């Protein structure tokens, strides 16, 4: 081999190694592989940002794969992709989560790494698939469904979601490396097969406006516990009824809200000014936002339309004011609001 030939081989080998390294790095950094273009670029950017904060704050590494062809065995496919993409490599241990969507086969699989199986046991994963992901996907809201599911996983990681005891059995298995232990669950779902679940309830008369804001909120806990999604309840302001007609509500979201609300109610404070009222909780409880009420001719109603406009939540499900120029700020005159909208 001549010296020039040797130099050429060394150069090509170096280029090959460099390209392979860049490809491997790209694979590790990409969080969403969408083969079907079901997630918009804006949604991808939002989910990627949320996943990055999840990694930084909770040491949980998430990848999302949407397949263009249905595999013979989605469980095996999930396990193979988990290892191929080294899901969890960016965390301190085997703390990876893989969302695998198979639109053609009408199914979804969530795969969990070893070190997360006690936090996200199979029962919990099956629950959020059926009660959170499936309703969003049936309504053809794949991006928002993925984001909302990640938010529930954050709530579970912080202990804000308490699931039934049978879901919390720890999984005994290896705790090193980033490979999947086969934990997780799958669910059947046909993307875009149905609209929003807005069925009227026969209990409409039980949810009329109430004489006091506290009674209205108590009635709302019944709405949550019964998984009622009828937007036309008298318990809501007219603007809220229009808002809920376009807003997707899932059983999992209602379960989570009910759990957090019941836990916080003993520390609730009611502030009323003419036909407006606010029920809020100690500012250190950032998981439960204030509830806003408006009084009509028949009594007090919940004003979720305004709540949606002025209250936001960060990646840890902590609430903040996205706007402060609204009529309900009278209730927060003794609270300092920082530049990010968080009360102190």
ChimeraX attribute file (.defattr): number of C-alpha atoms within 10 A of each C-alpha:
attribute: neighborCount
match mode: 1-to-1
recipient: residues
	/A:1	5
	/A:2	7
	/A:3	8
	/A:4	9
	/A:5	10
	/A:6	11
	/A:7	11
	/A:8	12
	/A:9	12
	/A:10	12
	/A:11	12
	/A:12	12
	/A:13	12
	/A:14	12
	/A:15	12
	/A:16	12
	/A:17	12
	/A:18	12
	/A:19	12
	/A:20	12
	/A:21	12
	/A:22	12
	/A:23	12
	/A:24	12
	/A:25	11
	/A:26	11
	/A:27	15
	/A:28	17
	/A:29	13
	/A:30	13
	/A:31	23
	/A:32	18
	/A:33	16
	/A:34	16
	/A:35	12
	/A:36	14
	/A:37	10
	/A:38	16
	/A:39	20
	/A:40	12
	/A:41	11
	/A:42	10
	/A:43	16
	/A:44	20
	/A:45	14
	/A:46	15
	/A:47	22
	/A:48	20
	/A:49	14
	/A:50	19
	/A:51	22
	/A:52	18
	/A:53	17
	/A:54	20
	/A:55	19
	/A:56	13
	/A:57	12
	/A:58	16
	/A:59	18
	/A:60	27
	/A:61	26
	/A:62	27
	/A:63	23
	/A:64	20
	/A:65	18
	/A:66	19
	/A:67	17
	/A:68	15
	/A:69	12
	/A:70	15
	/A:71	14
	/A:72	9
	/A:73	8
	/A:74	18
	/A:75	19
	/A:76	12
	/A:77	14
	/A:78	25
	/A:79	19
	/A:80	14
	/A:81	17
	/A:82	26
	/A:83	14
	/A:84	12
	/A:85	18
	/A:86	20
	/A:87	28
	/A:88	30
	/A:89	19
	/A:90	19
	/A:91	17
	/A:92	16
	/A:93	20
	/A:94	28
	/A:95	28
	/A:96	29
	/A:97	23
	/A:98	25
	/A:99	20
	/A:100	24
	/A:101	26
	/A:102	22
	/A:103	21
	/A:104	14
	/A:105	18
	/A:106	14
	/A:107	18
	/A:108	25
	/A:109	22
	/A:110	24
	/A:111	28
	/A:112	33
	/A:113	29
	/A:114	26
	/A:115	26
	/A:116	21
	/A:117	27
	/A:118	15
	/A:119	20
	/A:120	25
	/A:121	20
	/A:122	24
	/A:123	18
	/A:124	23
	/A:125	25
	/A:126	20
	/A:127	17
	/A:128	23
	/A:129	24
	/A:130	19
	/A:131	19
	/A:132	21
	/A:133	26
	/A:134	23
	/A:135	28
	/A:136	27
	/A:137	23
	/A:138	19
	/A:139	18
	/A:140	19
	/A:141	19
	/A:142	22
	/A:143	20
	/A:144	19
	/A:145	21
	/A:146	20
	/A:147	20
	/A:148	20
	/A:149	21
	/A:150	20
	/A:151	21
	/A:152	20
	/A:153	21
	/A:154	20
	/A:155	19
	/A:156	17
	/A:157	16
	/A:158	13
	/A:159	11
	/A:160	18
	/A:161	20
	/A:162	15
	/A:163	16
	/A:164	9
	/A:165	8
	/A:166	10
	/A:167	18
	/A:168	17
	/A:169	14
	/A:170	13
	/A:171	17
	/A:172	11
	/A:173	10
	/A:174	13
	/A:175	15
	/A:176	13
	/A:177	16
	/A:178	22
	/A:179	26
	/A:180	29
	/A:181	20
	/A:182	18
	/A:183	19
	/A:184	24
	/A:185	20
	/A:186	20
	/A:187	18
	/A:188	15
	/A:189	22
	/A:190	19
	/A:191	23
	/A:192	15
	/A:193	12
	/A:194	13
	/A:195	14
	/A:196	17
	/A:197	18
	/A:198	17
	/A:199	11
	/A:200	13
	/A:201	14
	/A:202	8
	/A:203	12
	/A:204	14
	/A:205	11
	/A:206	14
	/A:207	18
	/A:208	18
	/A:209	25
	/A:210	20
	/A:211	13
	/A:212	14
	/A:213	26
	/A:214	19
	/A:215	14
	/A:216	21
	/A:217	22
	/A:218	13
	/A:219	17
	/A:220	19
	/A:221	19
	/A:222	14
	/A:223	20
	/A:224	19
	/A:225	14
	/A:226	12
	/A:227	16
	/A:228	22
	/A:229	22
	/A:230	18
	/A:231	22
	/A:232	20
	/A:233	23
	/A:234	20
	/A:235	27
	/A:236	25
	/A:237	23
	/A:238	16
	/A:239	13
	/A:240	21
	/A:241	21
	/A:242	14
	/A:243	16
	/A:244	18
	/A:245	16
	/A:246	11
	/A:247	13
	/A:248	19
	/A:249	20
	/A:250	22
	/A:251	20
	/A:252	23
	/A:253	20
	/A:254	20
	/A:255	20
	/A:256	18
	/A:257	19
	/A:258	19
	/A:259	18
	/A:260	18
	/A:261	18
	/A:262	11
	/A:263	12
	/A:264	16
	/A:265	16
	/A:266	9
	/A:267	10
	/A:268	14
	/A:269	14
	/A:270	14
	/A:271	14
	/A:272	15
	/A:273	11
	/A:274	7
	/A:275	11
	/A:276	20
	/A:277	26
	/A:278	25
	/A:279	19
	/A:280	21
	/A:281	21
	/A:282	15
	/A:283	16
	/A:284	10
	/A:285	14
	/A:286	17
	/A:287	20
	/A:288	20
	/A:289	23
	/A:290	21
	/A:291	18
	/A:292	20
	/A:293	28
	/A:294	20
	/A:295	20
	/A:296	13
	/A:297	6
	/A:298	11
	/A:299	17
	/A:300	27
	/A:301	31
	/A:302	27
	/A:303	23
	/A:304	20
	/A:305	18
	/A:306	19
	/A:307	19
	/A:308	12
	/A:309	12
	/A:310	17
	/A:311	17
	/A:312	17
	/A:313	15
	/A:314	11
	/A:315	18
	/A:316	20
	/A:317	18
	/A:318	16
	/A:319	21
	/A:320	22
	/A:321	20
	/A:322	16
	/A:323	12
	/A:324	13
	/A:325	9
	/A:326	10
	/A:327	11
	/A:328	20
	/A:329	12
	/A:330	14
	/A:331	19
	/A:332	13
	/A:333	8
	/A:334	9
	/A:335	12
	/A:336	12
	/A:337	15
	/A:338	11
	/A:339	8
	/A:340	9
	/A:341	17
	/A:342	17
	/A:343	18
	/A:344	11
